[in-house]
Amino acid sequence: MPAKSSAQQKAAGAALSAKRGEIKKSELKGASKSMEKSMSEKQLDELASTKRKGKPEHAS
C-alpha cells in the first residue's frame, strides 16, 4: 500500500527505524508511534519506500 502523502511516508520511516532498533521507541510521537505498534515491519517498509515526488505534504 503506497503512502498517500509525504508526511505519512516520513512517519512510516521513523516507525520502521524504531522497529529495527535504529532509534529509541521513546523518541517517536504522534502517527509514527501508533504505526510502530500496529503495523508489521513489512507494511512499514512498503509505506516508507513510496516515492515522494508528486505527493502532497498532507493528505486532505
PyMOL Python script that loads the backbone (N, CA, C, O; Angstrom):
from pymol import cmd

cmd.read_pdbstr("""\
ATOM      1  N   MET A   1       0.858  -1.167   0.000  1.00  0.00           N
ATOM      2  CA  MET A   1       0.000   0.000   0.000  1.00  0.00           C
ATOM      3  C   MET A   1       0.903   1.229   0.000  1.00  0.00           C
ATOM      4  O   MET A   1       1.679   1.404   0.939  1.00  0.00           O
ATOM      5  N   PRO A   2       0.832   2.068  -0.998  1.00  0.00           N
ATOM      6  CA  PRO A   2       1.677   3.257  -1.056  1.00  0.00           C
ATOM      7  C   PRO A   2       1.174   4.363  -0.136  1.00  0.00           C
ATOM      8  O   PRO A   2      -0.020   4.452   0.148  1.00  0.00           O
ATOM      9  N   ALA A   3       2.094   5.202   0.323  1.00  0.00           N
ATOM     10  CA  ALA A   3       1.731   6.339   1.171  1.00  0.00           C
ATOM     11  C   ALA A   3       0.923   7.345   0.363  1.00  0.00           C
ATOM     12  O   ALA A   3       1.158   7.526  -0.832  1.00  0.00           O
ATOM     13  N   LYS A   4      -0.027   7.996   1.021  1.00  0.00           N
ATOM     14  CA  LYS A   4      -0.876   8.979   0.350  1.00  0.00           C
ATOM     15  C   LYS A   4      -0.306  10.390   0.442  1.00  0.00           C
ATOM     16  O   LYS A   4      -0.722  11.275  -0.306  1.00  0.00           O
ATOM     17  N   SER A   5       0.638  10.606   1.349  1.00  0.00           N
ATOM     18  CA  SER A   5       1.258  11.921   1.490  1.00  0.00           C
ATOM     19  C   SER A   5       2.699  11.751   1.945  1.00  0.00           C
ATOM     20  O   SER A   5       3.090  10.688   2.427  1.00  0.00           O
ATOM     21  N   SER A   6       3.478  12.806   1.787  1.00  0.00           N
ATOM     22  CA  SER A   6       4.867  12.700   2.210  1.00  0.00           C
ATOM     23  C   SER A   6       4.965  12.649   3.737  1.00  0.00           C
ATOM     24  O   SER A   6       5.905  12.057   4.268  1.00  0.00           O
ATOM     25  N   ALA A   7       4.018  13.253   4.450  1.00  0.00           N
ATOM     26  CA  ALA A   7       4.017  13.184   5.907  1.00  0.00           C
ATOM     27  C   ALA A   7       3.806  11.744   6.376  1.00  0.00           C
ATOM     28  O   ALA A   7       4.449  11.299   7.327  1.00  0.00           O
ATOM     29  N   GLN A   8       2.908  11.018   5.709  1.00  0.00           N
ATOM     30  CA  GLN A   8       2.658   9.620   6.050  1.00  0.00           C
ATOM     31  C   GLN A   8       3.903   8.777   5.764  1.00  0.00           C
ATOM     32  O   GLN A   8       4.240   7.878   6.534  1.00  0.00           O
ATOM     33  N   GLN A   9       4.573   9.068   4.672  1.00  0.00           N
ATOM     34  CA  GLN A   9       5.779   8.340   4.294  1.00  0.00           C
ATOM     35  C   GLN A   9       6.891   8.576   5.319  1.00  0.00           C
ATOM     36  O   GLN A   9       7.606   7.644   5.687  1.00  0.00           O
ATOM     37  N   LYS A  10       7.036   9.816   5.776  1.00  0.00           N
ATOM     38  CA  LYS A  10       8.066  10.149   6.770  1.00  0.00           C
ATOM     39  C   LYS A  10       7.772   9.478   8.111  1.00  0.00           C
ATOM     40  O   LYS A  10       8.683   8.971   8.766  1.00  0.00           O
ATOM     41  N   ALA A  11       6.503   9.476   8.518  1.00  0.00           N
ATOM     42  CA  ALA A  11       6.109   8.839   9.780  1.00  0.00           C
ATOM     43  C   ALA A  11       6.375   7.338   9.727  1.00  0.00           C
ATOM     44  O   ALA A  11       6.827   6.751  10.711  1.00  0.00           O
ATOM     45  N   ALA A  12       6.100   6.721   8.595  1.00  0.00           N
ATOM     46  CA  ALA A  12       6.365   5.289   8.437  1.00  0.00           C
ATOM     47  C   ALA A  12       7.859   5.015   8.507  1.00  0.00           C
ATOM     48  O   ALA A  12       8.276   4.005   9.075  1.00  0.00           O
ATOM     49  N   GLY A  13       8.663   5.892   7.944  1.00  0.00           N
ATOM     50  CA  GLY A  13      10.118   5.733   8.004  1.00  0.00           C
ATOM     51  C   GLY A  13      10.632   5.808   9.429  1.00  0.00           C
ATOM     52  O   GLY A  13      11.504   5.029   9.814  1.00  0.00           O
ATOM     53  N   ALA A  14      10.108   6.728  10.215  1.00  0.00           N
ATOM     54  CA  ALA A  14      10.507   6.849  11.615  1.00  0.00           C
ATOM     55  C   ALA A  14      10.081   5.616  12.408  1.00  0.00           C
ATOM     56  O   ALA A  14      10.851   5.101  13.218  1.00  0.00           O
ATOM     57  N   ALA A  15       8.859   5.142  12.176  1.00  0.00           N
ATOM     58  CA  ALA A  15       8.367   3.948  12.866  1.00  0.00           C
ATOM     59  C   ALA A  15       9.192   2.720  12.481  1.00  0.00           C
ATOM     60  O   ALA A  15       9.472   1.872  13.329  1.00  0.00           O
ATOM     61  N   LEU A  16       9.576   2.622  11.230  1.00  0.00           N
ATOM     62  CA  LEU A  16      10.390   1.500  10.764  1.00  0.00           C
ATOM     63  C   LEU A  16      11.756   1.528  11.429  1.00  0.00           C
ATOM     64  O   LEU A  16      12.266   0.479  11.824  1.00  0.00           O
ATOM     65  N   SER A  17      12.355   2.690  11.561  1.00  0.00           N
ATOM     66  CA  SER A  17      13.650   2.815  12.230  1.00  0.00           C
ATOM     67  C   SER A  17      13.567   2.355  13.677  1.00  0.00           C
ATOM     68  O   SER A  17      14.474   1.686  14.171  1.00  0.00           O
ATOM     69  N   ALA A  18      12.481   2.710  14.359  1.00  0.00           N
ATOM     70  CA  ALA A  18      12.302   2.294  15.752  1.00  0.00           C
ATOM     71  C   ALA A  18      12.091   0.791  15.846  1.00  0.00           C
ATOM     72  O   ALA A  18      12.632   0.140  16.740  1.00  0.00           O
ATOM     73  N   LYS A  19      11.302   0.235  14.924  1.00  0.00           N
ATOM     74  CA  LYS A  19      11.040  -1.203  14.942  1.00  0.00           C
ATOM     75  C   LYS A  19      12.327  -1.993  14.716  1.00  0.00           C
ATOM     76  O   LYS A  19      12.498  -3.076  15.277  1.00  0.00           O
ATOM     77  N   ARG A  20      13.228  -1.460  13.901  1.00  0.00           N
ATOM     78  CA  ARG A  20      14.510  -2.121  13.622  1.00  0.00           C
ATOM     79  C   ARG A  20      15.552  -1.851  14.699  1.00  0.00           C
ATOM     80  O   ARG A  20      16.634  -2.436  14.673  1.00  0.00           O
ATOM     81  N   GLY A  21      15.235  -0.965  15.652  1.00  0.00           N
ATOM     82  CA  GLY A  21      16.159  -0.673  16.740  1.00  0.00           C
ATOM     83  C   GLY A  21      17.185   0.395  16.404  1.00  0.00           C
ATOM     84  O   GLY A  21      18.163   0.561  17.133  1.00  0.00           O
ATOM     85  N   GLU A  22      16.980   1.119  15.315  1.00  0.00           N
ATOM     86  CA  GLU A  22      17.929   2.161  14.915  1.00  0.00           C
ATOM     87  C   GLU A  22      17.739   3.441  15.729  1.00  0.00           C
ATOM     88  O   GLU A  22      18.689   4.198  15.925  1.00  0.00           O
ATOM     89  N   ILE A  23      16.525   3.681  16.199  1.00  0.00           N
ATOM     90  CA  ILE A  23      16.244   4.787  17.109  1.00  0.00           C
ATOM     91  C   ILE A  23      15.407   4.236  18.257  1.00  0.00           C
ATOM     92  O   ILE A  23      14.818   3.160  18.147  1.00  0.00           O
ATOM     93  N   LYS A  24      15.358   4.982  19.364  1.00  0.00           N
ATOM     94  CA  LYS A  24      14.580   4.537  20.525  1.00  0.00           C
ATOM     95  C   LYS A  24      13.094   4.742  20.274  1.00  0.00           C
ATOM     96  O   LYS A  24      12.684   5.746  19.692  1.00  0.00           O
ATOM     97  N   LYS A  25      12.290   3.776  20.720  1.00  0.00           N
ATOM     98  CA  LYS A  25      10.835   3.889  20.577  1.00  0.00           C
ATOM     99  C   LYS A  25      10.302   5.089  21.340  1.00  0.00           C
ATOM    100  O   LYS A  25       9.274   5.653  20.964  1.00  0.00           O
ATOM    101  N   SER A  26      10.986   5.488  22.408  1.00  0.00           N
ATOM    102  CA  SER A  26      10.543   6.629  23.209  1.00  0.00           C
ATOM    103  C   SER A  26      10.690   7.950  22.455  1.00  0.00           C
ATOM    104  O   SER A  26      10.100   8.952  22.858  1.00  0.00           O
ATOM    105  N   GLU A  27      11.459   7.970  21.373  1.00  0.00           N
ATOM    106  CA  GLU A  27      11.635   9.184  20.574  1.00  0.00           C
ATOM    107  C   GLU A  27      10.463   9.414  19.612  1.00  0.00           C
ATOM    108  O   GLU A  27      10.318  10.508  19.068  1.00  0.00           O
ATOM    109  N   LEU A  28       9.632   8.395  19.401  1.00  0.00           N
ATOM    110  CA  LEU A  28       8.502   8.517  18.486  1.00  0.00           C
ATOM    111  C   LEU A  28       7.364   9.285  19.127  1.00  0.00           C
ATOM    112  O   LEU A  28       7.171   9.231  20.342  1.00  0.00           O
ATOM    113  N   LYS A  29       6.605  10.009  18.295  1.00  0.00           N
ATOM    114  CA  LYS A  29       5.399  10.672  18.779  1.00  0.00           C
ATOM    115  C   LYS A  29       4.382  10.730  17.654  1.00  0.00           C
ATOM    116  O   LYS A  29       4.731  10.608  16.480  1.00  0.00           O
ATOM    117  N   GLY A  30       3.147  10.915  18.015  1.00  0.00           N
ATOM    118  CA  GLY A  30       2.078  11.043  17.029  1.00  0.00           C
ATOM    119  C   GLY A  30       1.850   9.794  16.211  1.00  0.00           C
ATOM    120  O   GLY A  30       1.810   8.683  16.740  1.00  0.00           O
ATOM    121  N   ALA A  31       1.698   9.992  14.898  1.00  0.00           N
ATOM    122  CA  ALA A  31       1.344   8.903  13.990  1.00  0.00           C
ATOM    123  C   ALA A  31       2.417   7.821  13.949  1.00  0.00           C
ATOM    124  O   ALA A  31       2.098   6.635  13.864  1.00  0.00           O
ATOM    125  N   SER A  32       3.681   8.219  14.008  1.00  0.00           N
ATOM    126  CA  SER A  32       4.748   7.214  13.920  1.00  0.00           C
ATOM    127  C   SER A  32       4.719   6.271  15.120  1.00  0.00           C
ATOM    128  O   SER A  32       5.059   5.095  14.996  1.00  0.00           O
ATOM    129  N   LYS A  33       4.313   6.787  16.279  1.00  0.00           N
ATOM    130  CA  LYS A  33       4.230   5.951  17.483  1.00  0.00           C
ATOM    131  C   LYS A  33       3.159   4.875  17.335  1.00  0.00           C
ATOM    132  O   LYS A  33       3.388   3.711  17.663  1.00  0.00           O
ATOM    133  N   SER A  34       1.993   5.271  16.840  1.00  0.00           N
ATOM    134  CA  SER A  34       0.917   4.291  16.672  1.00  0.00           C
ATOM    135  C   SER A  34       1.213   3.346  15.506  1.00  0.00           C
ATOM    136  O   SER A  34       0.848   2.172  15.557  1.00  0.00           O
ATOM    137  N   MET A  35       1.866   3.843  14.462  1.00  0.00           N
ATOM    138  CA  MET A  35       2.238   2.978  13.334  1.00  0.00           C
ATOM    139  C   MET A  35       3.201   1.878  13.798  1.00  0.00           C
ATOM    140  O   MET A  35       3.069   0.721  13.398  1.00  0.00           O
ATOM    141  N   GLU A  36       4.152   2.242  14.631  1.00  0.00           N
ATOM    142  CA  GLU A  36       5.147   1.281  15.104  1.00  0.00           C
ATOM    143  C   GLU A  36       4.482   0.152  15.874  1.00  0.00           C
ATOM    144  O   GLU A  36       4.886  -1.005  15.764  1.00  0.00           O
ATOM    145  N   LYS A  37       3.461   0.491  16.655  1.00  0.00           N
ATOM    146  CA  LYS A  37       2.770  -0.513  17.468  1.00  0.00           C
ATOM    147  C   LYS A  37       1.857  -1.411  16.635  1.00  0.00           C
ATOM    148  O   LYS A  37       1.761  -2.610  16.894  1.00  0.00           O
ATOM    149  N   SER A  38       1.188  -0.834  15.638  1.00  0.00           N
ATOM    150  CA  SER A  38       0.122  -1.561  14.960  1.00  0.00           C
ATOM    151  C   SER A  38       0.497  -2.197  13.625  1.00  0.00           C
ATOM    152  O   SER A  38      -0.263  -3.016  13.110  1.00  0.00           O
ATOM    153  N   MET A  39       1.644  -1.846  13.052  1.00  0.00           N
ATOM    154  CA  MET A  39       1.994  -2.348  11.725  1.00  0.00           C
ATOM    155  C   MET A  39       3.229  -3.242  11.775  1.00  0.00           C
ATOM    156  O   MET A  39       4.090  -3.097  12.643  1.00  0.00           O
ATOM    157  N   SER A  40       3.291  -4.166  10.825  1.00  0.00           N
ATOM    158  CA  SER A  40       4.460  -5.042  10.734  1.00  0.00           C
ATOM    159  C   SER A  40       5.604  -4.309  10.053  1.00  0.00           C
ATOM    160  O   SER A  40       5.404  -3.264   9.434  1.00  0.00           O
ATOM    161  N   GLU A  41       6.794  -4.861  10.169  1.00  0.00           N
ATOM    162  CA  GLU A  41       7.960  -4.261   9.521  1.00  0.00           C
ATOM    163  C   GLU A  41       7.784  -4.214   8.000  1.00  0.00           C
ATOM    164  O   GLU A  41       8.200  -3.254   7.350  1.00  0.00           O
ATOM    165  N   LYS A  42       7.169  -5.251   7.445  1.00  0.00           N
ATOM    166  CA  LYS A  42       6.941  -5.296   6.000  1.00  0.00           C
ATOM    167  C   LYS A  42       5.994  -4.180   5.558  1.00  0.00           C
ATOM    168  O   LYS A  42       6.244  -3.510   4.556  1.00  0.00           O
ATOM    169  N   GLN A  43       4.902  -3.983   6.309  1.00  0.00           N
ATOM    170  CA  GLN A  43       3.942  -2.927   5.975  1.00  0.00           C
ATOM    171  C   GLN A  43       4.597  -1.547   6.065  1.00  0.00           C
ATOM    172  O   GLN A  43       4.385  -0.694   5.204  1.00  0.00           O
ATOM    173  N   LEU A  44       5.387  -1.338   7.105  1.00  0.00           N
ATOM    174  CA  LEU A  44       6.074  -0.060   7.269  1.00  0.00           C
ATOM    175  C   LEU A  44       7.075   0.173   6.149  1.00  0.00           C
ATOM    176  O   LEU A  44       7.219   1.291   5.655  1.00  0.00           O
ATOM    177  N   ASP A  45       7.766  -0.889   5.751  1.00  0.00           N
ATOM    178  CA  ASP A  45       8.737  -0.777   4.671  1.00  0.00           C
ATOM    179  C   ASP A  45       8.057  -0.370   3.370  1.00  0.00           C
ATOM    180  O   ASP A  45       8.590   0.447   2.619  1.00  0.00           O
ATOM    181  N   GLU A  46       6.881  -0.937   3.099  1.00  0.00           N
ATOM    182  CA  GLU A  46       6.134  -0.585   1.883  1.00  0.00           C
ATOM    183  C   GLU A  46       5.718   0.890   1.890  1.00  0.00           C
ATOM    184  O   GLU A  46       5.812   1.566   0.866  1.00  0.00           O
ATOM    185  N   LEU A  47       5.260   1.386   3.041  1.00  0.00           N
ATOM    186  CA  LEU A  47       4.862   2.790   3.136  1.00  0.00           C
ATOM    187  C   LEU A  47       6.071   3.713   3.036  1.00  0.00           C
ATOM    188  O   LEU A  47       6.032   4.726   2.337  1.00  0.00           O
ATOM    189  N   ALA A  48       7.132   3.361   3.729  1.00  0.00           N
ATOM    190  CA  ALA A  48       8.316   4.219   3.777  1.00  0.00           C
ATOM    191  C   ALA A  48       9.043   4.282   2.439  1.00  0.00           C
ATOM    192  O   ALA A  48       9.710   5.276   2.151  1.00  0.00           O
ATOM    193  N   SER A  49       8.929   3.248   1.621  1.00  0.00           N
ATOM    194  CA  SER A  49       9.663   3.224   0.354  1.00  0.00           C
ATOM    195  C   SER A  49       8.901   3.884  -0.795  1.00  0.00           C
ATOM    196  O   SER A  49       9.375   3.886  -1.931  1.00  0.00           O
ATOM    197  N   THR A  50       7.728   4.442  -0.510  1.00  0.00           N
ATOM    198  CA  THR A  50       6.944   5.142  -1.525  1.00  0.00           C
ATOM    199  C   THR A  50       7.708   6.366  -2.019  1.00  0.00           C
ATOM    200  O   THR A  50       8.329   7.074  -1.226  1.00  0.00           O
ATOM    201  N   LYS A  51       7.666   6.615  -3.312  1.00  0.00           N
ATOM    202  CA  LYS A  51       8.296   7.812  -3.875  1.00  0.00           C
ATOM    203  C   LYS A  51       7.543   9.051  -3.407  1.00  0.00           C
ATOM    204  O   LYS A  51       6.312   9.055  -3.385  1.00  0.00           O
ATOM    205  N   ARG A  52       8.260  10.090  -3.037  1.00  0.00           N
ATOM    206  CA  ARG A  52       7.635  11.312  -2.536  1.00  0.00           C
ATOM    207  C   ARG A  52       7.262  12.284  -3.639  1.00  0.00           C
ATOM    208  O   ARG A  52       6.437  13.172  -3.426  1.00  0.00           O
ATOM    209  N   LYS A  53       7.847  12.133  -4.797  1.00  0.00           N
ATOM    210  CA  LYS A  53       7.602  13.091  -5.878  1.00  0.00           C
ATOM    211  C   LYS A  53       6.116  13.097  -6.264  1.00  0.00           C
ATOM    212  O   LYS A  53       5.526  12.050  -6.530  1.00  0.00           O
ATOM    213  N   GLY A  54       5.535  14.286  -6.289  1.00  0.00           N
ATOM    214  CA  GLY A  54       4.135  14.433  -6.669  1.00  0.00           C
ATOM    215  C   GLY A  54       3.152  14.208  -5.552  1.00  0.00           C
ATOM    216  O   GLY A  54       1.947  14.345  -5.765  1.00  0.00           O
ATOM    217  N   LYS A  55       3.623  13.863  -4.355  1.00  0.00           N
ATOM    218  CA  LYS A  55       2.728  13.649  -3.210  1.00  0.00           C
ATOM    219  C   LYS A  55       2.522  14.968  -2.469  1.00  0.00           C
ATOM    220  O   LYS A  55       3.462  15.752  -2.332  1.00  0.00           O
ATOM    221  N   PRO A  56       1.303  15.221  -1.991  1.00  0.00           N
ATOM    222  CA  PRO A  56       1.099  16.408  -1.168  1.00  0.00           C
ATOM    223  C   PRO A  56       1.775  16.219   0.194  1.00  0.00           C
ATOM    224  O   PRO A  56       2.009  15.084   0.612  1.00  0.00           O
ATOM    225  N   GLU A  57       2.091  17.312   0.888  1.00  0.00           N
ATOM    226  CA  GLU A  57       2.702  17.200   2.211  1.00  0.00           C
ATOM    227  C   GLU A  57       1.747  16.478   3.162  1.00  0.00           C
ATOM    228  O   GLU A  57       2.163  15.597   3.915  1.00  0.00           O
ATOM    229  N   HIS A  58       0.480  16.851   3.127  1.00  0.00           N
ATOM    230  CA  HIS A  58      -0.543  16.225   3.969  1.00  0.00           C
ATOM    231  C   HIS A  58      -1.740  15.849   3.099  1.00  0.00           C
ATOM    232  O   HIS A  58      -2.145  16.608   2.218  1.00  0.00           O
ATOM    233  N   ALA A  59      -2.295  14.675   3.358  1.00  0.00           N
ATOM    234  CA  ALA A  59      -3.494  14.241   2.621  1.00  0.00           C
ATOM    235  C   ALA A  59      -4.703  14.965   3.208  1.00  0.00           C
ATOM    236  O   ALA A  59      -4.760  15.207   4.413  1.00  0.00           O
ATOM    237  N   SER A  60      -5.638  15.298   2.384  1.00  0.00           N
ATOM    238  CA  SER A  60      -6.827  16.007   2.894  1.00  0.00           C
ATOM    239  C   SER A  60      -7.903  15.073   3.324  1.00  0.00           C
ATOM    240  O   SER A  60      -8.961  15.514   3.774  1.00  0.00           O
TER     241      SER A  60
END
""", "prot")
cmd.dss("prot")
cmd.show_as("cartoon", "prot")
cmd.util.cbc("prot")
cmd.orient("prot")
